């Protein structure tokens, strides 16, 4: 099946609706036209560019630099590494536990696994949603976008640190334990 990108008019409407749906400021028309051309009307790519610009403060040029990339891993690193580095530690923790779920994750299970509670959890989930890193279903269910899931798993495979004194693999091991305890209690 050959899928075509969105035509300019529908892409501009799509970007405006997505910004409104995610509660981020809409792009001006000139930027939206540039984004449409650069992404060839690909909806996921347009969403990612909006998230990079409107929620995480990247410039249009920074958000569109993906055309220089040579490999899938390079594309994932480009799409997510800069955004990831701009996240608070609590938001990174939330993001890293989402690949543990095979289905939609409810906020209680995310809280248990990530060890991020209360207001920090709510604000973190909202910011990740506005940055187009996660999807929201209803009021309390969340999931990762497929490319974000691949990016997080590649960081895990490469042995990244969650912060200076905590290897990512150690955080994920503890997250598994917290999640099991949560479901046993549930």
PASE-161316 format. One record per atom (N, C-alpha, C): residue number from 1; residue in one letter; atom name; x, y, z. Coordinates in Angstrom, 1 decimal, m for minus. Each point is the difference from the previous one (the first is absolute). Layout:
BEGIN
- NUM, a, CA, X, Y, Z
...
//
This chain:
BEGIN
- 1, x, N, 0.9, m1.2, 0.0
- 1, x, CA, m0.9, 1.2, 0.0
- 1, x, C, 0.9, 1.2, 0.0
- 2, x, N, m0.2, 0.9, m0.9
- 2, x, CA, 0.7, 1.3, 0.0
- 2, x, C, m0.8, 1.0, 0.7
- 3, x, N, 0.5, 0.6, 1.0
- 3, x, CA, m0.6, 1.0, 0.8
- 3, x, C, 0.6, 1.3, m0.4
- 4, x, N, m0.9, 1.0, m0.3
- 4, x, CA, 0.5, 1.3, m0.4
- 4, x, C, m0.1, 0.9, 1.3
- 5, x, N, 0.9, 1.0, 0.0
- 5, x, CA, m0.1, 1.0, 1.1
- 5, x, C, m1.2, 0.9, m0.2
- 6, x, N, m0.4, 0.7, 1.1
- 6, x, CA, m1.1, 0.9, m0.1
- 6, x, C, 0.2, 1.1, m1.0
- 7, x, N, m1.0, 0.5, m0.6
- 7, x, CA, 0.1, 1.2, m0.9
- 7, x, C, 0.1, 1.2, 1.0
- 8, x, N, 0.5, 1.1, m0.6
- 8, x, CA, 0.4, 1.1, 0.9
- 8, x, C, m1.2, 0.5, 0.8
- 9, x, N, m1.2, 0.2, m0.6
- 9, x, CA, m1.1, 0.5, 0.7
- 9, x, C, m0.4, m0.9, 1.2
- 10, x, N, m0.1, m1.3, m0.3
- 10, x, CA, m0.4, m0.9, 1.1
- 10, x, C, 1.2, m0.1, 1.1
- 11, x, N, 1.2, 0.1, m0.4
- 11, x, CA, 1.1, 0.0, 0.9
- 11, x, C, 0.0, 1.2, 0.9
- 12, x, N, m0.3, 1.2, m0.5
- 12, x, CA, m0.1, 1.2, 0.8
- 12, x, C, m1.1, m0.1, 1.0
- 13, x, N, m1.2, m0.6, m0.5
- 13, x, CA, m1.1, m0.2, 0.9
- 13, x, C, 0.4, m1.0, 1.1
- 14, x, N, 0.6, m1.1, m0.4
- 14, x, CA, 0.5, m1.0, 0.9
- 14, x, C, 0.9, 0.5, 1.1
- 15, x, N, 1.0, 0.8, m0.4
- 15, x, CA, 0.9, 0.6, 1.0
- 15, x, C, m0.7, 0.9, 0.9
- 16, x, N, m0.9, 0.8, m0.5
- 16, x, CA, m0.8, 0.9, 0.9
- 16, x, C, m0.8, m0.8, 1.0
- 17, x, N, m0.7, m1.0, m0.5
- 17, x, CA, m0.8, m0.8, 0.9
- 17, x, C, 0.8, m0.8, 1.0
- 18, x, N, 1.2, m0.5, m0.4
- 18, x, CA, 0.8, m0.7, 0.9
- 18, x, C, 0.6, 1.0, 1.1
- 19, x, N, 0.3, 1.1, m0.3
- 19, x, CA, 0.5, 1.0, 1.0
- 19, x, C, m1.1, 0.3, 0.9
- 20, x, N, m1.2, 0.2, m0.5
- 20, x, CA, m1.2, 0.3, 0.9
- 20, x, C, m0.3, m1.2, 0.9
- 21, x, N, 0.1, m1.2, m0.6
- 21, x, CA, m0.3, m1.2, 0.8
- 21, x, C, 1.0, m0.2, 1.1
- 22, x, N, 1.2, 0.4, m0.2
- 22, x, CA, 1.1, m0.2, 1.0
- 22, x, C, 0.2, 1.2, 0.9
- 23, x, N, m0.8, 1.1, m0.3
- 23, x, CA, 0.0, 1.2, 0.8
- 23, x, C, 1.4, 0.7, m0.1
- 24, x, N, 0.6, 0.0, m1.2
- 24, x, CA, 1.2, 0.8, m0.3
- 24, x, C, m0.4, 1.1, m1.0
- 25, x, N, 0.8, 1.1, 0.0
- 25, x, CA, m0.3, 1.0, m0.9
- 25, x, C, 0.1, m0.4, m1.5
- 26, x, N, m0.9, 0.4, m0.9
- 26, x, CA, 0.1, m0.4, m1.4
- 26, x, C, 1.2, 0.7, m0.6
- 27, x, N, 0.5, m0.7, m1.1
- 27, x, CA, 1.1, 0.6, m0.8
- 27, x, C, m0.6, 1.1, m0.9
- 28, x, N, 0.9, 0.9, m0.3
- 28, x, CA, m0.4, 1.0, m1.0
- 28, x, C, 0.0, m0.7, m1.4
- 29, x, N, m0.8, 0.6, m0.9
- 29, x, CA, m0.2, m0.7, m1.3
- 29, x, C, 1.3, m0.2, m0.8
- 30, x, N, 0.9, 0.9, 0.0
- 30, x, CA, 1.3, m0.2, m0.7
- 30, x, C, 0.7, m1.2, 0.5
- 31, x, N, 0.2, m0.1, 1.4
- 31, x, CA, 0.7, m1.1, 0.5
- 31, x, C, m0.8, m1.3, m0.3
- 32, x, N, m1.3, 0.0, 0.1
- 32, x, CA, m0.8, m1.2, m0.3
- 32, x, C, 0.3, m0.5, m1.5
- 33, x, N, 0.1, 1.0, m0.9
- 33, x, CA, 0.2, m0.4, m1.4
- 33, x, C, 1.4, m0.6, m0.2
- 34, x, N, 1.0, 0.6, 0.7
- 34, x, CA, 1.4, m0.6, 0.0
- 34, x, C, 0.0, m1.4, 0.5
- 35, x, N, m0.7, m0.2, 1.1
- 35, x, CA, m0.1, m1.3, 0.6
- 35, x, C, m0.7, m1.0, m0.9
- 36, x, N, m1.0, 0.4, m0.6
- 36, x, CA, m0.7, m0.9, m1.0
- 36, x, C, 0.9, m0.4, m1.1
- 37, x, N, 0.7, 0.9, m0.5
- 37, x, CA, 1.0, m0.3, m1.1
- 37, x, C, 1.1, m0.9, 0.5
- 38, x, N, 0.6, 0.3, 1.1
- 38, x, CA, 1.1, m0.8, 0.5
- 38, x, C, m0.4, m1.4, 0.4
- 39, x, N, m1.2, m0.2, 0.5
- 39, x, CA, m0.4, m1.3, 0.5
- 39, x, C, m0.8, m0.8, m1.1
- 40, x, N, m0.2, 0.7, m1.2
- 40, x, CA, m0.7, m0.6, m1.1
- 40, x, C, m1.4, m0.4, 0.4
- 41, x, N, m0.6, 0.7, 1.0
- 41, x, CA, m1.3, m0.2, 0.4
- 41, x, C, m0.2, m1.2, 1.0
- 42, x, N, 1.1, m0.6, 0.5
- 42, x, CA, m0.1, m1.1, 0.9
- 42, x, C, m0.6, 0.4, 1.4
- 43, x, N, m1.1, m0.5, 0.4
- 43, x, CA, m0.7, 0.5, 1.2
- 43, x, C, 0.9, m0.2, 1.3
- 44, x, N, 0.6, m1.1, 0.1
- 44, x, CA, 0.9, m0.3, 1.2
- 44, x, C, 1.1, 1.0, 0.0
- 45, x, N, 0.7, 0.2, m1.1
- 45, x, CA, 1.1, 0.9, 0.0
- 45, x, C, m0.5, 1.5, 0.3
- 46, x, N, m1.1, 0.3, m0.5
- 46, x, CA, m0.6, 1.4, 0.3
- 46, x, C, m0.2, 0.1, 1.5
- 47, x, N, m0.6, m1.0, 0.6
- 47, x, CA, m0.3, 0.0, 1.4
- 47, x, C, 1.3, 0.2, 0.8
- 48, x, N, 1.0, m0.8, m0.4
- 48, x, CA, 1.3, 0.1, 0.7
- 48, x, C, 0.6, 1.4, m0.1
- 49, x, N, 0.0, 0.6, m1.2
- 49, x, CA, 0.5, 1.3, m0.1
- 49, x, C, m0.7, 1.0, 0.9
- 50, x, N, m1.4, 0.0, 0.0
- 50, x, CA, m0.8, 0.8, 0.8
- 50, x, C, 0.4, m0.1, 1.5
- 51, x, N, 0.2, m1.3, 0.4
- 51, x, CA, 0.4, m0.2, 1.4
- 51, x, C, 1.3, 0.5, 0.3
- 52, x, N, 1.0, m0.2, m0.9
- 52, x, CA, 1.3, 0.6, 0.3
- 52, x, C, 0.0, 1.5, 0.1
- 53, x, N, m0.7, 0.6, m0.9
- 53, x, CA, m0.1, 1.5, 0.0
- 53, x, C, m0.8, 0.6, 1.1
- 54, x, N, m1.2, m0.5, 0.1
- 54, x, CA, m1.0, 0.7, 0.9
- 54, x, C, 0.2, m0.4, 1.5
- 55, x, N, 0.4, m1.2, 0.3
- 55, x, CA, 0.1, m0.4, 1.4
- 55, x, C, 1.4, m0.1, 0.5
- 56, x, N, 0.9, m0.2, m0.9
- 56, x, CA, 1.4, m0.2, 0.5
- 56, x, C, 1.0, 1.1, m0.5
- 57, x, N, m0.6, 1.0, m0.7
- 57, x, CA, 0.8, 1.2, m0.3
- 57, x, C, 1.0, m0.1, m1.1
- 58, x, N, 0.0, m1.0, m0.9
- 58, x, CA, 0.9, m0.1, m1.1
- 58, x, C, m0.4, 1.1, m1.1
- 59, x, N, 1.0, 0.4, m0.7
- 59, x, CA, m0.3, 0.9, m1.1
- 59, x, C, m0.5, m0.8, m1.2
- 60, x, N, m0.6, 0.6, m1.0
- 60, x, CA, m0.5, m0.7, m1.2
- 60, x, C, 1.2, m0.8, m0.6
- 61, x, N, 1.1, 0.7, m0.1
- 61, x, CA, 1.2, m0.7, m0.7
- 61, x, C, 0.4, m1.2, 0.8
- 62, x, N, 0.1, 0.1, 1.3
- 62, x, CA, 0.4, m1.1, 0.9
- 62, x, C, m1.0, m1.2, m0.2
- 63, x, N, m1.3, 0.4, 0.0
- 63, x, CA, m1.0, m1.1, m0.1
- 63, x, C, m0.1, m0.6, m1.4
- 64, x, N, 0.5, 0.6, m1.0
- 64, x, CA, 0.0, m0.6, m1.3
- 64, x, C, 1.3, m0.5, m0.5
- 65, x, N, 1.0, m0.1, 0.8
- 65, x, CA, 1.3, m0.5, m0.4
- 65, x, C, 0.1, m1.4, m0.3
- 66, x, N, m1.1, m0.8, 0.1
- 66, x, CA, 0.0, m1.4, m0.2
- 66, x, C, 0.3, m0.4, m1.4
- 67, x, N, 0.0, 0.9, m1.0
- 67, x, CA, 0.2, m0.5, m1.4
- 67, x, C, 1.5, m0.3, m0.3
- 68, x, N, 0.9, 0.4, 1.0
- 68, x, CA, 1.4, m0.3, m0.2
- 68, x, C, 0.4, m1.4, 0.6
- 69, x, N, m0.9, m0.8, 0.5
- 69, x, CA, 0.3, m1.2, 0.7
- 69, x, C, 0.1, m1.2, m0.9
- 70, x, N, 0.9, m0.9, 0.4
- 70, x, CA, 0.3, m1.1, m0.9
- 70, x, C, m0.6, m1.3, 0.4
- 71, x, N, m0.3, m0.2, 1.3
- 71, x, CA, m0.5, m1.3, 0.5
- 71, x, C, m1.3, 0.2, 0.9
- 72, x, N, m0.6, m1.1, 0.2
- 72, x, CA, m1.2, 0.0, 0.8
- 72, x, C, 0.3, 0.4, 1.5
- 73, x, N, 1.2, m0.5, 0.5
- 73, x, CA, 0.4, 0.4, 1.4
- 73, x, C, 0.3, 1.4, 0.0
- 74, x, N, 0.6, 0.6, m1.0
- 74, x, CA, 0.3, 1.4, m0.1
- 74, x, C, m1.2, 0.8, 0.0
- 75, x, N, m1.0, m0.5, m0.7
- 75, x, CA, m1.3, 0.7, m0.1
- 75, x, C, m0.7, 0.0, 1.4
- 76, x, N, 0.0, m1.1, 0.7
- 76, x, CA, m0.6, m0.1, 1.3
- 76, x, C, 0.8, 0.9, 1.0
- 77, x, N, 1.3, 0.0, m0.1
- 77, x, CA, 0.8, 0.9, 0.9
- 77, x, C, m0.3, 1.4, m0.3
- 78, x, N, m0.1, 0.4, m1.3
- 78, x, CA, m0.3, 1.4, m0.3
- 78, x, C, m1.4, 0.3, 0.5
- 79, x, N, m1.0, m0.8, m0.2
- 79, x, CA, m1.4, 0.3, 0.3
- 79, x, C, m0.2, 0.1, 1.5
- 80, x, N, 0.8, m0.8, 0.8
- 80, x, CA, m0.4, 0.0, 1.4
- 80, x, C, 1.1, 0.4, 1.0
- 81, x, N, 1.3, m0.1, m0.4
- 81, x, CA, 1.1, 0.2, 0.9
- 81, x, C, m0.1, 1.4, 0.6
- 82, x, N, m0.1, 1.1, m0.8
- 82, x, CA, 0.0, 1.3, 0.5
- 82, x, C, m1.3, 0.3, 0.8
- 83, x, N, m1.1, m0.5, m0.4
- 83, x, CA, m1.2, 0.1, 0.8
- 83, x, C, 0.1, m0.7, 1.3
- 84, x, N, 0.6, m1.2, 0.0
- 84, x, CA, 0.2, m0.8, 1.2
- 84, x, C, 0.9, 0.7, 1.0
- 85, x, N, 1.1, 0.7, m0.5
- 85, x, CA, 0.9, 0.7, 0.9
- 85, x, C, m0.7, 1.2, 0.7
- 86, x, N, m1.1, 0.5, m0.6
- 86, x, CA, m0.7, 1.2, 0.5
- 86, x, C, m1.0, m0.4, 1.1
- 87, x, N, m0.2, m1.3, 0.1
- 87, x, CA, m1.0, m0.5, 1.0
- 87, x, C, 0.6, 0.0, 1.4
- 88, x, N, m0.9, 0.2, 1.0
- 88, x, CA, 0.4, m0.1, 1.4
- 88, x, C, 0.2, m1.5, 0.3
- 89, x, N, 0.7, m0.3, 1.0
- 89, x, CA, 0.3, m1.4, 0.4
- 89, x, C, m1.3, m0.7, 0.2
- 90, x, N, m1.0, 0.6, 0.7
- 90, x, CA, m1.2, m0.7, 0.2
- 90, x, C, m0.7, m0.4, m1.3
- 91, x, N, 0.1, 0.9, m1.0
- 91, x, CA, m0.6, m0.3, m1.3
- 91, x, C, 0.7, m1.1, m0.8
- 92, x, N, 1.3, 0.0, 0.2
- 92, x, CA, 0.8, m1.1, m0.6
- 92, x, C, m0.4, m1.3, 0.6
- 93, x, N, m0.2, 0.0, 1.4
- 93, x, CA, m0.4, m1.2, 0.7
- 93, x, C, m1.3, m0.5, m0.6
- 94, x, N, m1.0, 0.9, m0.1
- 94, x, CA, m1.3, m0.4, m0.6
- 94, x, C, 0.2, m0.6, m1.4
- 95, x, N, 0.7, 0.7, m0.8
- 95, x, CA, 0.2, m0.5, m1.4
- 95, x, C, 0.6, m1.4, 0.0
- 96, x, N, 1.0, m0.2, 0.8
- 96, x, CA, 0.8, m1.3, 0.0
- 96, x, C, m0.9, m1.2, 0.5
- 97, x, N, m1.0, 0.3, 0.8
- 97, x, CA, m0.8, m1.2, 0.4
- 97, x, C, m1.1, m0.4, m1.0
- 98, x, N, m0.3, 0.9, m0.9
- 98, x, CA, m1.1, m0.3, m0.9
- 98, x, C, 0.3, m1.2, m0.9
- 99, x, N, 1.3, m0.3, m0.4
- 99, x, CA, 0.2, m1.2, m0.8
- 99, x, C, m0.2, m1.3, 0.8
- 100, x, N, m0.2, 0.1, 1.3
- 100, x, CA, m0.2, m1.2, 0.8
- 100, x, C, m1.4, m0.5, m0.2
- 101, x, N, m0.9, 0.8, m0.5
- 101, x, CA, m1.4, m0.3, m0.2
- 101, x, C, m0.2, m0.5, m1.5
- 102, x, N, m0.7, m1.1, m0.1
- 102, x, CA, m0.3, m0.5, m1.4
- 102, x, C, m1.3, 0.6, m0.5
- 103, x, N, m0.8, 0.5, 1.0
- 103, x, CA, m1.3, 0.7, m0.4
- 103, x, C, 0.0, 1.4, 0.6
- 104, x, N, m1.1, 0.6, m0.1
- 104, x, CA, m0.1, 1.4, 0.6
- 104, x, C, 0.4, m0.1, 1.5
- 105, x, N, 0.6, 1.0, 0.5
- 105, x, CA, 0.4, 0.1, 1.4
- 105, x, C, m0.9, 1.0, 0.7
- 106, x, N, m0.5, m0.4, 1.2
- 106, x, CA, m0.8, 1.0, 0.7
- 106, x, C, 0.9, 0.8, 0.9
- 107, x, N, m0.4, 1.1, 0.4
- 107, x, CA, 0.9, 0.9, 0.8
- 107, x, C, 0.4, m0.6, 1.3
- 108, x, N, m0.8, m0.8, 0.6
- 108, x, CA, 0.4, m0.7, 1.3
- 108, x, C, 1.1, m0.9, m0.2
- 109, x, N, 0.0, m0.8, m1.1
- 109, x, CA, 1.1, m0.9, m0.3
- 109, x, C, 1.3, 0.7, m0.4
- 110, x, N, m0.2, 1.1, m0.7
- 110, x, CA, 1.2, 0.9, m0.4
- 110, x, C, 0.6, 0.5, 1.3
- 111, x, N, m0.9, 0.5, 0.9
- 111, x, CA, 0.5, 0.6, 1.3
- 111, x, C, 0.8, m1.1, 0.7
- 112, x, N, m0.5, m1.2, 0.1
- 112, x, CA, 0.7, m1.0, 0.8
- 112, x, C, 1.3, m0.4, m0.6
- 113, x, N, 0.0, m0.2, m1.4
- 113, x, CA, 1.3, m0.4, m0.6
- 113, x, C, 1.0, 1.1, 0.0
- 114, x, N, m0.4, 1.3, m0.3
- 114, x, CA, 0.9, 1.1, m0.1
- 114, x, C, 0.5, 0.6, 1.3
- 115, x, N, m0.8, m0.3, 1.0
- 115, x, CA, 0.3, 0.6, 1.3
- 115, x, C, m0.1, 1.6, 0.0
- 116, x, N, m0.9, 0.5, m0.9
- 116, x, CA, m0.3, 1.4, m0.1
- 116, x, C, m1.4, 0.1, 0.4
- 117, x, N, m0.3, 0.9, 1.0
- 117, x, CA, m1.3, 0.1, 0.6
- 117, x, C, m0.7, 1.3, m0.2
- 118, x, N, m1.3, 0.0, 0.3
- 118, x, CA, m0.8, 1.1, 0.2
- 118, x, C, 0.1, 1.1, m1.2
- 119, x, N, 0.3, 1.2, 0.4
- 119, x, CA, 0.0, 1.1, m0.9
- 119, x, C, 1.1, m0.2, m1.0
- 120, x, N, 1.2, m0.5, 0.4
- 120, x, CA, 1.1, m0.2, m1.0
- 120, x, C, m0.5, m1.0, m1.1
- 121, x, N, m0.7, m1.0, 0.4
- 121, x, CA, m0.5, m1.0, m1.0
- 121, x, C, m1.0, 0.7, m1.0
- 122, x, N, m0.9, 0.7, 0.6
- 122, x, CA, m1.0, 0.7, m0.9
- 122, x, C, 0.7, 1.0, m0.9
- 123, x, N, 0.8, 0.8, 0.5
- 123, x, CA, 0.7, 1.0, m0.8
- 123, x, C, 0.9, m0.7, m1.1
- 124, x, N, 0.7, m1.0, 0.5
- 124, x, CA, 0.9, m0.8, m1.0
- 124, x, C, m0.8, m0.6, m1.1
- 125, x, N, m1.1, m0.6, 0.3
- 125, x, CA, m0.8, m0.6, m1.1
- 125, x, C, m0.5, 1.0, m0.9
- 126, x, N, m0.5, 1.2, 0.5
- 126, x, CA, m0.5, 1.0, m0.8
- 126, x, C, 1.1, 0.6, m1.0
- 127, x, N, 1.2, 0.2, 0.6
- 127, x, CA, 1.1, 0.5, m0.8
- 127, x, C, 0.5, m1.0, m1.1
- 128, x, N, 0.0, m1.3, 0.4
- 128, x, CA, 0.4, m1.0, m1.0
- 128, x, C, m1.0, m0.1, m1.1
- 129, x, N, m1.3, 0.2, 0.3
- 129, x, CA, m1.1, m0.1, m1.0
- 129, x, C, 0.1, 1.2, m0.9
- 130, x, N, 0.2, 1.2, 0.6
- 130, x, CA, 0.1, 1.2, m0.9
- 130, x, C, 1.3, 0.0, m0.9
- 131, x, N, 1.0, m0.7, 0.5
- 131, x, CA, 1.2, m0.1, m0.8
- 131, x, C, m0.1, m1.1, m1.1
- 132, x, N, m1.1, m0.7, m0.1
- 132, x, CA, m0.3, m1.0, m1.0
- 132, x, C, 1.0, m1.2, 0.3
- 133, x, N, 0.3, m0.3, 1.2
- 133, x, CA, 0.8, m1.2, 0.3
- 133, x, C, m0.9, m1.1, 0.5
- 134, x, N, m1.2, 0.3, 0.5
- 134, x, CA, m0.9, m1.1, 0.4
- 134, x, C, m1.4, 0.4, m0.5
- 135, x, N, m0.9, m1.0, 0.0
- 135, x, CA, m1.4, 0.2, m0.4
- 135, x, C, m0.8, m0.2, 1.2
- 136, x, N, m1.2, 0.7, 0.1
- 136, x, CA, m0.9, m0.1, 1.1
- 136, x, C, m1.3, m0.6, m0.5
- 137, x, N, m0.5, m0.9, 0.8
- 137, x, CA, m1.3, m0.7, m0.3
- 137, x, C, m0.9, 0.2, 1.2
- 138, x, N, m1.1, 0.8, m0.2
- 138, x, CA, m0.8, 0.3, 1.2
- 138, x, C, 0.8, 0.9, 0.9
- 139, x, N, m0.4, 0.0, 1.2
- 139, x, CA, 0.7, 0.8, 1.0
- 139, x, C, 1.2, m0.6, 0.7
- 140, x, N, 0.1, m1.3, 0.0
- 140, x, CA, 1.0, m0.6, 0.8
- 140, x, C, 0.9, m1.1, m0.7
- 141, x, N, m0.2, m0.2, m1.3
- 141, x, CA, 0.8, m1.0, m0.7
- 141, x, C, 0.9, 0.6, m1.0
- 142, x, N, 1.2, m0.6, 0.0
- 142, x, CA, 1.1, 0.6, m0.9
- 142, x, C, 0.7, m1.1, m0.7
- 143, x, N, 0.7, 0.4, m1.1
- 143, x, CA, 0.8, m0.9, m0.8
- 143, x, C, 1.1, 0.8, m0.7
- 144, x, N, 1.0, m0.7, m0.3
- 144, x, CA, 1.1, 0.7, m0.8
- 144, x, C, m0.3, m0.1, m1.5
- 145, x, N, 0.5, 1.0, m0.7
- 145, x, CA, 0.0, 0.0, m1.4
- 145, x, C, 1.0, m1.1, m0.4
- 146, x, N, m0.2, m0.7, m1.1
- 146, x, CA, 0.9, m1.1, m0.4
- 146, x, C, 1.5, 0.4, m0.1
- 147, x, N, 0.3, 1.1, m0.7
- 147, x, CA, 1.4, 0.4, m0.1
- 147, x, C, 0.6, 0.4, 1.3
- 148, x, N, m0.8, 0.6, 0.9
- 148, x, CA, 0.5, 0.4, 1.3
- 148, x, C, 0.4, m1.3, 0.8
- 149, x, N, m0.8, m1.0, m0.1
- 149, x, CA, 0.2, m1.3, 0.6
- 149, x, C, 1.4, m0.6, m0.5
- 150, x, N, 0.2, 0.1, m1.3
- 150, x, CA, 1.2, m0.5, m0.6
- 150, x, C, 1.2, 0.8, 0.5
- 151, x, N, m0.1, 1.3, 0.1
- 151, x, CA, 1.0, 0.8, 0.6
- 151, x, C, 0.4, m0.4, 1.4
- 152, x, N, m1.0, m0.1, 0.8
- 152, x, CA, 0.3, m0.4, 1.4
- 152, x, C, 0.6, m1.4, 0.2
- 153, x, N, m0.5, m0.9, m0.8
- 153, x, CA, 0.7, m1.3, 0.0
- 153, x, C, 1.4, 0.0, m0.5
- 154, x, N, 0.3, 0.8, m1.0
- 154, x, CA, 1.4, 0.1, m0.4
- 154, x, C, 0.9, 0.6, 1.0
- 155, x, N, m0.5, 1.0, 0.8
- 155, x, CA, 0.8, 0.6, 1.1
- 155, x, C, 0.3, m1.1, 1.1
- 156, x, N, m1.0, m0.9, 0.2
- 156, x, CA, 0.2, m1.0, 1.0
- 156, x, C, 1.0, m1.0, m0.5
- 157, x, N, m0.1, m0.4, m1.3
- 157, x, CA, 1.0, m0.9, m0.6
- 157, x, C, 1.4, 0.6, 0.1
- 158, x, N, 0.2, 1.3, m0.2
- 158, x, CA, 1.3, 0.6, 0.0
- 158, x, C, 0.5, 0.3, 1.4
- 159, x, N, m0.7, m0.3, 1.0
- 159, x, CA, 0.5, 0.1, 1.4
- 159, x, C, 0.1, 1.5, 0.5
- 160, x, N, m1.0, 0.8, m0.3
- 160, x, CA, 0.0, 1.4, 0.4
- 160, x, C, m0.3, 0.1, 1.5
- 161, x, N, 0.4, 1.1, 0.6
- 161, x, CA, m0.2, 0.3, 1.4
- 161, x, C, m1.3, 0.8, 0.0
- 162, x, N, m0.9, m0.2, 1.0
- 162, x, CA, m1.1, 0.8, 0.3
- 162, x, C, 0.4, 1.3, 0.5
- 163, x, N, 0.9, 0.0, 1.0
- 163, x, CA, 0.7, 1.2, 0.5
- 163, x, C, 1.3, m0.4, 0.4
- 164, x, N, 0.8, 0.9, 0.5
- 164, x, CA, 1.5, m0.3, 0.3
- 164, x, C, 0.3, m1.2, 0.8
- 165, x, N, m0.9, m0.3, 0.9
- 165, x, CA, 0.3, m1.1, 0.9
- 165, x, C, m0.9, m1.2, m0.2
- 166, x, N, m0.9, 0.0, m1.0
- 166, x, CA, m0.9, m1.1, m0.2
- 166, x, C, 0.0, m0.5, m1.4
- 167, x, N, 0.5, m1.2, m0.3
- 167, x, CA, m0.1, m0.5, m1.4
- 167, x, C, m1.4, m0.3, m0.3
- 168, x, N, m0.4, 0.2, m1.2
- 168, x, CA, m1.4, m0.2, m0.5
- 168, x, C, m0.5, m1.4, 0.3
- 169, x, N, 0.9, m1.0, m0.2
- 169, x, CA, m0.4, m1.4, 0.2
- 169, x, C, m0.4, m0.2, 1.5
- 170, x, N, 0.7, 0.6, 0.9
- 170, x, CA, m0.3, m0.1, 1.5
- 170, x, C, m1.3, 0.6, 0.3
- 171, x, N, m0.3, 1.2, m0.6
- 171, x, CA, m1.3, 0.6, 0.2
- 171, x, C, m1.1, m0.9, m0.6
- 172, x, N, 0.2, m0.6, m1.1
- 172, x, CA, m1.1, m0.8, m0.6
- 172, x, C, m0.2, m1.3, 0.8
- 173, x, N, 1.1, m0.5, 0.5
- 173, x, CA, m0.1, m1.2, 0.9
- 173, x, C, m0.9, 0.3, 1.2
- 174, x, N, 0.3, 1.2, 0.6
- 174, x, CA, m0.8, 0.4, 1.2
- 174, x, C, m1.5, 0.3, m0.5
- 175, x, N, m0.1, 0.6, m1.1
- 175, x, CA, m1.4, 0.3, m0.6
- 175, x, C, m0.8, m1.3, m0.1
- 176, x, N, 0.6, m1.1, m0.6
- 176, x, CA, m0.6, m1.3, m0.1
- 176, x, C, m0.5, m0.4, 1.4
- 177, x, N, 0.9, 0.0, 0.9
- 177, x, CA, m0.4, m0.4, 1.4
- 177, x, C, m1.2, 0.8, 0.6
- 178, x, N, 0.1, 1.3, m0.2
- 178, x, CA, m1.1, 0.9, 0.5
- 178, x, C, m1.3, m0.4, m0.7
- 179, x, N, 0.1, m0.2, m1.3
- 179, x, CA, m1.2, m0.3, m0.8
- 179, x, C, m0.6, m1.4, 0.5
- 180, x, N, 0.8, m1.0, 0.2
- 180, x, CA, m0.5, m1.3, 0.4
- 180, x, C, m0.6, 0.2, 1.4
- 181, x, N, 0.6, 0.7, 0.9
- 181, x, CA, m0.6, 0.3, 1.3
- 181, x, C, m1.3, 0.7, m0.1
- 182, x, N, m0.1, 1.0, m0.9
- 182, x, CA, m1.3, 0.7, m0.2
- 182, x, C, m1.1, m1.0, m0.5
- 183, x, N, 0.3, m0.8, m0.9
- 183, x, CA, m1.0, m0.9, m0.5
- 183, x, C, m0.4, m1.1, 1.0
- 184, x, N, 1.0, m0.5, 0.8
- 184, x, CA, m0.3, m0.9, 1.1
- 184, x, C, m0.9, 0.6, 1.0
- 185, x, N, 0.2, 1.2, 0.3
- 185, x, CA, m0.8, 0.8, 1.0
- 185, x, C, m1.4, 0.2, m0.6
- 186, x, N, 0.0, 0.3, m1.3
- 186, x, CA, m1.3, 0.3, m0.7
- 186, x, C, m0.9, m1.2, 0.0
//
